[in-house]
Amino acid sequence: MTARRDTSTRPAPEPRQRDLSSRDRGRSQGGYPDPGMPSGTPATMAPSRPRPRRTGMNADGVVSAFHVPANLESLAFVRSATACILQRGGWPSADAGRILLACGEAVNNAIEHGSPAGGHVRVELVVTMRCARVRVVDDGVGAPPPVCPQAPPPVTSARGRGLLIMRTLADDLAIRRSGTGTAVSLRFERTPAAASAARRAA
């Protein structure tokens, strides 16, 4: 007696769903750890605050650039990120203080008078042992670049001192058109004593 072979079609077994461990959930789709997330963080979680686009050390020193939303909440992030970069570059607190103040004024002007609602502000920094350069660029709406006043506003005025503060604190100030926006460039020389100490430490 010949055995009959079953030729009916059976559904293929469904692949088993493997539970992702915390280590796997912290990986990107390409299978490599996502540098923007801590281990064990679900891949769908996104950072809630702006982050530097690039930061690194090259022949020019510490170089960094980041994009922030054009709102006043970004000021704290810019100040914190700039302070970290200056500390990494070995700048003393006295020199770092004037850079932070002038940079804050430039970013504040870009937010309030430059980029429209929903726009962004780009901040670029280059920090070496001898000098620091800061460039703040807003999206702009095509208005001409502002001109630094020669005299301060009346004492009763609460505004109009930002550019004067930048010009006083920075060793060089340049204001130029950049696309439809404005680019404010600031250069700061390290104080001689601090520069000599940095060269000896290096």
C-alpha positions, 0 to 999 in steps of 0.5 A: 500500500502506497502512502499518500503525500499531503499536498495541501497548502499550510500557512507558513509560521509567523516570525517570532517577535523578539523583545528588544533589550534596553541595549537594543532600544538604544541603537539606531536603525543601522544597528549602531549606538545612537550617539545622541541617546543614552543607553537604554533610551527608546529610539523614538525619544528626541532631545528637547533642546537645541544641540551643537551641530559640530564641535571639535578641535583642529589647527584653529582651536576649538570650533563649534556651530549650532542652530537655535530657535529664535526665542528668548529661551535659547539664550540660556542654552547659548550661554551654557554652550559658549561657557563650556567651549571657552572652558575647554579652550582654557580661557580664564573667567575674566576674559570669558565673562566679557565674551559671554556678555557680548555674545548674549547681546548679539544673540538677543538682538538677532532674536528680537530684531533679526529673525522672524517668528519661527526662525532660527539663529546660527552661532559660530565660535572659534576659540584658540589660545590667543583669541576667540571669534564669535559670529551670530547670524539671523534669518532676517527679513531683508532689512539693512544691517543696523549701525552702531551708534556713536553715543549711548541713548538717554538714561531714561531709555531701557533699550538701544545699548546692545551694539555699544556693549558689544563694541566696548567688550570686543576687540573688533566688531563687524556687522554685515549683510548675510543673505536676507539677514544680518551677521555680527562678528566679534573678535576677542583678544586674550589678555596678555597675562592669560595668554602667557599662562596658557602658552606655558601650560601648553 
